[in-house]
């Protein structure tokens, strides 16, 4: 049975491991954050997450 035939039916689809989902999300963000031609702005609403990500980004003011 193909992936298309399985569709969104969780009974037919093998479960995704947390590590696979984390790798996918990290890859998505890596692609999005490195494609800006003139830079990329990142705004984080959650204060705790903002502090956790702060070491990875250079702050721009102005």
N, C-alpha and C positions, 0 to 999 in steps of 0.2 A: 504494500500500500504506500502510495507516495505521500509526501508532506502535504501536498495540495488536498489530497483526499482526506487526510486526517483533520485538516482545518483547525478550528478552535476547540475541538472536542478533547478535553483533558483525559478522557478514558482511553483514547487511542494514542495520544502523544506521550512520549517519555518525559518524566519530570526534569526540570532544569535544576542543576545544582547552584547553590549560592555563589560559588566561585565562578561559574560560567556567566551568571548574570552580572557580577561585579566586573569581570573582564570586559563584557560587552558595554556596560555603562562607562567604564574608564576609557574605552576606545572611542565611544561617541563623543565624550567631552574633549578628549585629546584632539580629535579631528576638528570639532567646532572651535576650540580655542586657538588652534594654530592656523586657521584659514583666513583670518582677518588681514586684509592688505594694508590697512592703515592702523591696525591695532584692534583689540577686542576689549569691550567693557564687560565686566562681570559684576552684577549687583546681587548680593545675597541678603535676603530678608531675615533669615534666622540668625540671631546674634551668635549663638554657640557655633554654628557652622561657619559663619564669617570669620570668627577668631581661629577656627581650625584651619581654614584655607589661607589666612593672611600670610603665612611664611612663603607661600608659593607664588604670590603675585606682588608686583611692584605697584605701590599706590601712586596714582596720578591725581594731582590737584589742579584746580583751575577751571 
